[in-house]
Amino acid sequence: MCSLVKIYLVNMEGRIMFKPIKNTTISKKVIEQIKYMLYEDTLKKGDRLPSERLMAEKLQISRSSVREALRELEIMGLIESRPGEGNFIKENFEDILFEPFSTIFLIKQSSTREILELREIIEKGNVSLAAERITDEELRELKSILDKSSVSDSEDELVDLDVLFHYKIAQGSKNFLLQSILNAVSSLIEFSIKDTRKNILIGDVHKQIIMKQHYNIYEALKRRNKAASEKAMAIHLNYVNSEMEKSIKRE
């Protein structure tokens, strides 16, 4: 066994380029400070961060450490760099999970079924909470989306309205974490099976069935009936997921 390990290591040496390990403790501490300031509301969405030079002076660290921290914060999706203006706390964190989700999806070579199963779990949780928390104004917005969908013949608009319908329910849950996860999953669906979903939404038979299912979800939410809302959502997702999987197999 030892000789086999030695041979493996020798073979690996020619293929892998190791890089020197750098001490990132200082930049990590900068990140922790900024996260904490966001937590206690000292920093708010849209706030402009001080320049690298000023941050380095105030924190008494090198500008390279500040630069490294800012780069990591941008990768995390907490800040954005605007050329000629500086670094800003992002106004919108709703897409913050897409990058890590898509990375896991690609690395693990996740199946379409896994994406759809995750979406089903999140959607059921969202609609269940929304039945208790959704406002009258949000219900009116849902009705408006349904009315637009019923008369639209545009493929792209139908897809956008479908996404918006589910997003508004997520908003009604008043749970930002669930909203963020649903956004990431929806973006992943757009990334991987966009055309398949579009084909299902625009088919005459599918469109009528999905419209009816959406109305059933809306009516259950309007009655503030938690069990009925979850059941209506489950019926809808089972149908859509089943049709998507059939379509993918045919392709």
N, C-alpha and C positions, 0 to 999 in steps of 0.2 A: 504493500500500500504506500509506503514511504517513497519508493522509487517512482511510483506512478504520480505522486504529488509533485516530486521534483521535476519530472518530465513536463507536467502541466505548467508549472511555474516558468520553466525555461521557454516553453512555447508561447506563453502569454507575454513574455518580456518584449518580443518583437512587435506585438500588436497594440499594446496599451501604453499611452504616454501619460505618465503621472506628472502632476503639477505641484510645485511647492505649496505647502499648507501655510496660509497666512493667518495672523491673529485678527479675528474679526470682532473681538469683544467690544471694542470702542464703538464701532458702527452699530452693533446690536443694541448697545445702551442708548444710542441716539434714537433708534427705532422705538425702543421701549418708552422713552420720554415722550415722543410724538404721539404714540398710541395712547399713553396715559392722559395727555392733554386733550386728545379727542374724547376720551372717556369722560373726563370731568368737564367737558365743554369749554375749556380754555381756547382750544382751536375748534373752528366750526367749518362746515361745508363751504367751499368756495374761498376760504381764507388764503391769502398769499403768504408763503413762508419767507423768512428773511433770506438774504443772499447767502451763498456758500461762505463767503468771507466773514460776514457778520455772525453766522451760526458758529463758525470755527472759533471766532474770538470769544463769543459768549460761553461756549462750551469748553473752551480752552483745549481744543484738539486740532489736529491737522485738517486741512481742507480735503485731503484725499479720503479721510475717514467720513467726513460729512458727505462727500460725493458718493461714496459707497453706500451709505445709509439711504440717501435719496434714491439711488438706483434700485435698491431693494424695495423701498416703499412704493416706487412706481410699478415694479413687477407685481407686488401684492395688490395693486389697484387702489391704493389709498391716496396717492397723489398723481398729478399729471404735470408734465413739463410743457410750457408754452413758449416757443421760440421768441426771444426778444422781450419776454415778460417775466419769466421766472417759474418757480414751482408753486403749485396750488393744491390745497386739499380738494379732492374731487367733489363736484356738486352732487353726483349720483353714484351710489354704490351698488345699484341693482344688478350690474353685470359682473360684479367682483369675483364670482365663483366660476365663471365660464372657463377661464384659462386652466385652473387646476382640474376641473371636470373633464375638459377636452383632452388634457394631457394624460389623465388616468385612462380615459376611453381609448386613446391611441396606443399607449404603452401596454395596457392589459388586453388590447384587442377585444374590447367588450362587444357583445352582440346587440343587435337591435332590440331583442327581447329584454335585455337588461335595462336599456334606456326606458322602454315602455313600462316595465314593471316599476321602476323608480318613479316615473311620472304618475302612475296610478296611485301609489302610496301617498305621494305628496298632494295630489289633487283631492283625494278623499279626506285628508286631514284639513286642507284648506276649506273645502266646502262645508265640512262639519263645523268648523269655527265660524265661518261666515254666516251660517244659519243663526248663530247667536249674536253676531257683532255687526253685520252689514247694516249700513244706514239706508234711509229712504232715498237719499240722493244717489247712492251707489246702485240701488235697485232700479232707479229711473235710467241710469246710464246703461245698465245691463239690457233693459228693455229697448233702449235706443239702438244698441248694437244689434239686437235680434231683428228689429224692424229694418235696419239697413241690409242685413244679411239676406232677408227674405226677398228683397227686390234687386239685389246685385247679381250681375252676370259676369263681373270681372274676376278672373282667376286670382290675381294678386290681392284684390280687395277682400275676397272671401277668406283667403289665408290670413290676412292681417286682422280681419274681424274675428276670426276664430281664436287667434292668439290673444286678442284684446279681451274677448269674452272670458277666457280662463284667467287672464291677468287681473281683471276687475274682481273676480271672485277671490283671488289671492289677496288683493287689497282689502277686500271685505273681511278677511280673517283677522286683520290688524296684527299680524305676526310677520315682522320684517324678515326673519330668518327663513320662514317658509316661502315668502315671496322671492327671496334671493335664490333659493334652491330651485324653485320652479322656473325662474328666469334662466338659470344655467341649464336646466334640463331642456327647456324650450329651444334655447340657442343650440344645444347639442343635436336636437332633432332637426333644426334648420340646417345644421352643419352636415348631418349624415344622411337624413332621409327626407329632405325637403320636397323633392319631386313626387315621392310616393304619397306624402300627406296631401299635397296639392291635388293629385289625381283623384283621391278619395273625396275631397271636399267639393270638387266641381262636377262629379258625376251626378246626373239627375236623380237617380234612385238614392244614392248616398246622401246627396244634399238634403232631400226631403226628410230622410230618416234622422240625420244629424240635427236639422232645424227643430224637429219635433222633440228630440232628446234635450236640446238646449232649452227649449221652452219648458219642458218638465223640470229641469234643474232650476230655472228661474222661478217657476210657480212654487216649488218647494221652499226656496229661499224666501220668497215673498210671504209665505205662511210661517216662516221662522221654524220650520219643521226639520230638525237636525237629522233624524233617521231617514226621512223621505229625501232630503237633499243628498245624503251620502248614497242612498240606493240609486237615485236618478243618475248621479255621477258615475257610479260603478257600472250601470247598464250602458251608459254612453261610452265609457272608456273601454269596456269589454268589446263593444261593437267596433270602435275605431281601431283598437289594437289588433283585433282579429283580422280586419280588412287590410290593415297595413302589412301584417305578416303574410297574408295570402298574396298580396301584390308583390312583395319582395321575393317570394318564392317563384312567382311567375317570371320575374325579371332575371 
